Every structure is written in C-alpha cells, then in structure tokens.
Amino acid sequence: MTAVPRFVLASASPARLKVLRAAGLDPEVVVSGVDESGVLGSPEEVALTLATRKAEAVAAGLGGPPALVLGCDSVLELDGEAFGKPVNAPEAVSRWRRMRGRSGILHTGHCLIDTSTGRRVADVASTTVHFADLSDGEVTAYVGTGEPLHVAGAFTIDGLGGPFVDRIEGDPHNVVGVSLPLLRRLLRLHHVTVPQLWDDTNFPR
C-alpha cells in the first residue's frame, strides 16, 4: 500500500479497542459475527483459525476505500486444552478451581488482511499467566461479578481479575487481547508503520 489505509478492527472486544486507542490507533470497529464454536486443533491453531475467520468475514463485506482489517481471537491453554469464554457461571467457577495456583498460556491469534490485494499475514502471540491460589470464596465472588463470563480464559489482568494474577511472562497487552509488538510486525509486512496509523488529534499538545 502506498497511501495510508483505513484500519479496521474485526472485533467487538472493548478491551482490544482500548489497548489500540491507548497506543494512538483509533480503528473503525466492524463485528464479524463469526461462530466461534466447533473449531478443532491445538490452542494456537484454534486462536489463529478464529482470528483469520473474523478478519476474512469483515474484509469480504467491507465497502468503501481499501483497508487493513485486523482479526484477533484469544484462548487460554491449560493442560493442552483450549478455553475461550465460559458458557455460564458454574463453568467459570469450575474453570477457576482448576486454574488457581497454576499457570496457563494465553494465545492470541492475529490476522491482518489488505482488502486492496487480498493479501493476509497472520501469527500467534503467547503469554504465560501465573494465577494466584484463590480461595473458594474469592472464586465465587469473582465469578459473581460477571466479568469472567465475557473474556477468554475467564479472567482479566486489566480489570477485576487483576489481583488474581500473580505474574505473567511475555507481552501484557496480548493477555488483554491484542499484542502490540506483533501488530507492528504484521503491519510492516504490509509496508505500513504504526506512526502512519496514529490518530494524532488525541495526542497531548
């Protein structure tokens, strides 16, 4: 791309949008509506497949000027299994009782499509998460807030779940839902730099 393209986020996640905006980016948001169930493979493969499907769905239906469309999807790997959002509170409680005092790997698939050429680049960022050893009361209280039902892995590090994560190894933004270093590398493969996409109207003067 020679001209600076539109930047579109194919995700309904407010956390991803917040991370991007904090980094100076202000993408258009177009929700893909992709069915996230029934995808098989390793946790990394599941994350990458869903990210690609989201980007493809939005890119295919996008009108107007050419755009770079970013699809992302996160899953938590625990004991070799992939876990997305829990379907209900009892599942979230069961998940946390399994996770507490242990470590998992948060994988986020990223797919970036140039709608002017159809070219896509994709990769997975992985961050190790060490969970605190929560009491039953803490598990019940946290699930009772409703937050774990809306996020992959049933936890956050940037919200109410922050006190329940002892430490991480890797990119913290990846745990929130989008790896900024990986996004930078994918953009460069499309010959676009992060500063080109900055919305400098929001910068302090």
C-alpha positions in Angstrom: 0.0 0.0 0.0 1.3 3.4 -0.9 -1.4 5.5 0.7 -2.2 5.2 4.4 -5.1 2.8 4.6 -8.1 2.6 6.8 -7.6 0.5 9.8 -10.5 -1.8 10.8 -10.8 -3.9 13.9 -12.9 -7.1 13.3 -13.8 -7.5 17.0 -16.4 -6.5 19.5 -14.0 -6.5 22.3 -13.9 -3.2 24.2 -10.6 -4.2 25.8 -8.9 -4.7 22.4 -10.2 -1.3 21.3 -8.9 0.3 24.5 -5.4 -1.1 24.0 -5.3 0.1 20.4 -6.5 3.6 21.3 -4.0 3.9 24.2 -1.3 3.1 21.5 -2.5 6.0 19.4 -4.7 4.0 17.0 -8.4 4.6 16.5 -9.7 1.8 14.2 -13.1 1.5 12.8 -14.9 -1.4 14.5 -16.8 -3.9 12.5 -18.1 -7.0 14.3 -17.6 -10.2 12.3 -20.4 -12.3 13.8 -18.3 -15.4 13.2 -19.5 -18.6 15.0 -16.6 -19.4 17.4 -17.8 -23.0 18.2 -16.6 -26.2 16.7 -13.0 -25.2 15.8 -10.6 -28.1 16.3 -6.8 -28.1 16.7 -4.2 -27.1 19.2 -4.8 -24.0 21.2 -2.6 -21.9 18.9 -4.4 -23.3 15.8 -7.8 -22.5 17.3 -6.8 -18.9 18.1 -5.3 -18.4 14.6 -8.2 -20.0 12.8 -10.8 -17.9 14.6 -8.8 -14.7 14.1 -8.5 -15.4 10.4 -12.2 -16.2 10.0 -13.1 -12.9 11.7 -10.8 -10.9 9.5 -12.0 -12.7 6.4 -15.6 -12.2 7.2 -15.2 -8.4 7.8 -12.9 -7.9 4.8 -15.3 -9.7 2.5 -18.2 -7.4 3.4 -16.4 -4.1 3.8 -17.2 -1.4 1.3 -15.5 1.9 0.7 -11.8 2.7 0.4 -9.2 -0.1 0.9 -8.5 -1.1 4.4 -6.3 -3.2 6.6 -8.6 -5.5 8.6 -7.4 -6.9 11.9 -9.0 -10.1 13.3 -8.0 -11.4 16.7 -9.0 -14.2 18.9 -7.7 -15.4 22.3 -7.8 -18.7 24.0 -6.3 -20.0 27.3 -4.2 -23.2 27.1 -4.4 -25.3 30.2 -3.2 -28.9 30.2 -3.1 -28.8 26.4 -6.8 -27.8 26.1 -8.1 -24.5 24.6 -10.5 -22.5 26.7 -12.4 -19.5 25.4 -15.2 -17.7 27.3 -17.1 -19.9 29.8 -20.7 -20.5 28.8 -22.1 -19.9 32.3 -21.2 -19.1 35.9 -20.9 -22.8 37.0 -18.4 -23.4 34.2 -16.4 -20.3 35.2 -16.3 -21.5 38.8 -15.1 -24.9 37.7 -12.5 -23.3 35.4 -11.1 -21.1 38.2 -10.9 -24.0 40.6 -8.8 -25.8 38.0 -6.7 -22.7 37.2 -5.9 -21.4 40.7 -2.4 -21.8 41.8 -1.3 -22.9 38.4 0.0 -21.5 35.1 -1.6 -21.3 31.7 -0.7 -19.9 28.3 -2.8 -17.2 26.7 -2.7 -17.4 22.9 -4.0 -14.6 20.7 -4.3 -15.2 17.0 -3.8 -12.1 14.8 -4.7 -11.9 11.1 -4.2 -8.7 9.1 -5.8 -8.5 5.6 -5.2 -5.9 3.0 -8.6 -5.5 1.2 -7.0 -3.9 -1.9 -5.0 -7.0 -2.7 -6.5 -9.8 -0.6 -3.0 -10.4 1.0 -3.1 -11.7 4.5 -0.4 -12.1 7.2 -1.1 -13.9 10.4 0.7 -15.1 13.6 0.0 -16.1 17.2 1.4 -14.3 20.3 1.6 -16.3 23.5 2.0 -15.2 27.1 2.4 -17.3 30.2 0.0 -16.4 33.0 0.6 -17.5 36.6 -2.7 -17.5 38.6 -3.0 -16.8 42.3 -4.2 -19.6 44.6 -7.7 -18.3 45.1 -9.9 -19.4 48.0 -13.4 -20.8 47.1 -14.8 -17.5 48.4 -12.7 -15.5 46.1 -13.6 -17.7 43.1 -17.3 -17.3 43.9 -17.1 -13.6 44.4 -15.1 -13.0 41.2 -17.5 -15.1 39.1 -20.4 -13.3 40.8 -19.2 -10.0 39.2 -20.0 -11.5 35.8 -16.6 -10.4 34.4 -15.2 -13.9 33.8 -18.2 -14.8 31.5 -17.2 -12.2 29.0 -13.5 -12.9 28.5 -11.3 -15.7 27.1 -9.9 -17.8 29.8 -12.4 -16.4 32.4 -10.0 -13.7 33.6 -8.6 -10.3 33.0 -5.4 -8.6 34.1 -6.8 -5.1 33.4 -10.0 -5.4 35.3 -11.4 -7.0 38.4 -9.3 -10.1 37.8 -6.0 -8.2 38.1 -5.4 -9.2 41.8 -5.8 -12.8 40.9 -2.9 -13.0 38.5 0.4 -13.2 40.3 2.6 -12.5 37.3 3.0 -13.0 33.5 5.8 -13.9 31.2 5.5 -12.1 27.9 3.5 -9.3 26.3 0.9 -8.0 28.8 -1.2 -6.4 26.0 -1.5 -9.9 24.5 -3.4 -11.0 27.6 -5.8 -8.2 27.2 -6.5 -9.3 23.6 -4.0 -7.8 21.1 -0.2 -7.9 21.0 1.1 -4.5 20.0 4.6 -5.8 19.1 3.1 -8.5 16.9 0.7 -6.0 15.3 3.7 -3.8 14.5 5.4 -6.7 12.8 2.3 -7.6 10.8 1.8 -4.0 9.7 5.4 -3.8 8.4 4.8 -6.9 6.3 2.1 -4.8 4.6 4.6 -1.9 4.3 2.7 0.2 6.9 4.2 1.6 10.1 2.4 2.2 13.4 3.1 6.0 13.2 1.3 6.1 9.9 -1.9 5.0 11.7 -1.6 7.2 14.7 -4.6 9.4 15.4 -2.6 12.4 16.5 -5.6 14.5 17.1 -5.8 12.8 20.5 -2.1 13.5 21.4 -1.3 15.9 24.2 -0.1 19.3 23.0 
